[in-house]
Amino acid sequence: MTLTTRRLLFLLFLLLPALASAQTHPCDQAAPTGTVIQSGAPHKVAFCSPSTDNVQAVVIYVDGQAYDLIAIVPLTAPSGSGFILYETPPLVQVARGDHEVRAATYNRNQLTGQLQVGPQSAPFVFGAVDPTPLTAPPVLKGVSR
């Protein structure tokens, strides 16, 4: 192996950790807009919360209707900014149209051990469409005998 090849391999070895960490954590990205889901099918809700909050559960509000004390699963380790991405089981099931979802998280009070709920998130607006669109209306060309 030549000296130049060794130097190149050594530089790549030094750069690997930087390249691996270059991927952006989902909690450090802006929330998507214009989200559209399939109507009538259950969907999961993903959200980010500070790792210091020790989130235990979540309440999801879909168009104002509460789904309370929902179990959550952490999907990621904390981001560089200290946020963890969580996900609920499939529970959001809506009809065709525009909808709004909000969330509030629960953690345990360190003194009493009781669950306490925090404030609601900002709304996340999304649309739902039927899996197969309705047909276009027929164009009538007359009536005959």
C-alpha positions in Angstrom: 0.0 0.0 0.0 1.5 3.3 -1.0 1.9 6.3 1.3 -0.8 8.2 -0.5 -3.3 5.4 -0.2 -2.6 5.1 3.5 -3.1 8.8 4.0 -6.4 8.6 2.1 -7.6 5.7 4.2 -6.6 7.5 7.4 -8.5 10.7 6.3 -11.6 8.6 5.5 -11.3 6.9 8.9 -11.2 10.4 10.6 -14.2 11.6 8.5 -16.5 8.6 9.1 -17.9 9.8 12.5 -18.6 13.2 10.9 -20.4 11.7 7.9 -22.5 9.4 10.2 -23.6 12.4 12.3 -24.4 14.5 9.3 -27.8 12.9 9.0 -30.4 15.3 10.4 -32.5 14.0 13.3 -36.3 14.0 12.6 -36.8 16.4 15.6 -34.4 18.9 14.1 -36.3 19.2 10.9 -39.4 21.3 10.2 -42.8 19.5 10.3 -44.1 18.6 6.9 -47.0 20.6 5.4 -49.7 19.4 3.1 -49.9 15.9 4.7 -52.6 13.7 3.2 -53.6 10.3 4.6 -56.1 7.7 3.6 -59.5 8.1 5.0 -61.0 5.4 7.2 -57.7 3.7 7.9 -55.9 4.1 11.3 -52.7 6.1 11.4 -50.0 6.7 14.0 -49.1 10.2 15.4 -45.4 11.1 15.6 -44.2 13.9 17.8 -41.0 15.2 19.4 -40.6 16.0 23.1 -37.5 17.0 25.2 -35.7 14.0 26.7 -35.7 15.8 30.0 -39.6 15.6 30.2 -39.5 11.8 30.7 -42.8 11.4 28.7 -44.9 8.5 29.9 -48.1 8.8 27.7 -49.9 11.3 25.4 -53.4 12.6 24.8 -54.2 13.1 21.2 -57.0 15.5 20.1 -58.4 14.9 16.6 -60.8 17.6 15.6 -61.3 18.3 19.3 -62.0 14.7 20.3 -59.6 13.4 22.9 -57.9 10.0 22.9 -56.4 10.0 26.4 -53.5 8.1 28.0 -52.1 6.6 24.8 -49.0 4.5 25.2 -46.0 5.8 23.2 -42.9 4.3 21.8 -39.6 6.3 21.6 -38.3 5.9 18.0 -35.0 7.7 18.4 -32.2 8.5 20.8 -32.2 12.2 21.8 -31.2 14.6 19.0 -28.4 17.1 19.3 -31.0 19.6 20.6 -32.2 17.1 23.2 -35.5 15.9 21.6 -36.8 12.4 21.2 -39.1 11.2 18.4 -42.1 9.3 19.8 -44.9 7.4 18.0 -48.4 6.3 19.1 -50.1 3.1 18.0 -52.4 3.5 14.9 -55.4 5.4 16.3 -56.2 8.4 14.1 -59.0 7.3 11.8 -60.9 10.1 10.0 -63.3 10.6 7.2 -62.4 12.4 3.9 -61.7 16.1 4.4 -59.5 18.5 6.3 -58.6 17.7 9.9 -56.5 19.0 12.9 -54.6 17.0 15.4 -53.1 18.3 18.7 -51.2 16.5 21.5 -50.3 17.0 25.1 -47.8 14.7 27.0 -47.9 13.2 30.4 -45.0 12.8 32.8 -44.8 11.9 36.5 -44.7 14.5 39.2 -41.4 13.7 41.1 -42.9 14.5 44.5 -46.3 12.7 44.2 -45.7 10.1 41.5 -48.9 11.1 39.9 -49.2 11.6 36.2 -49.5 15.2 35.1 -50.5 16.5 31.7 -48.7 19.4 30.0 -50.1 22.1 27.6 -51.4 21.2 24.1 -49.2 21.4 21.1 -49.8 23.7 18.2 -52.3 22.2 15.7 -51.0 20.0 12.9 -53.4 20.3 9.9 -53.8 17.4 7.5 -56.1 16.1 4.8 -57.7 12.7 4.3 -58.8 11.3 1.0 -60.6 8.1 -0.1 -58.3 5.4 -1.3 -60.0 5.2 -4.6 -61.4 8.5 -5.9 -65.0 8.7 -7.0 -65.5 8.6 -10.7 -66.1 11.8 -12.7 -69.7 12.5 -13.6 -70.7 11.1 -17.0 -71.2 13.5 -19.9 -74.8 12.9 -21.2 -75.2 13.0 -24.9 -78.9 12.8 -25.2 -81.9 10.3 -25.0 -83.0 8.3 -27.9 -85.6 5.7 -28.9 
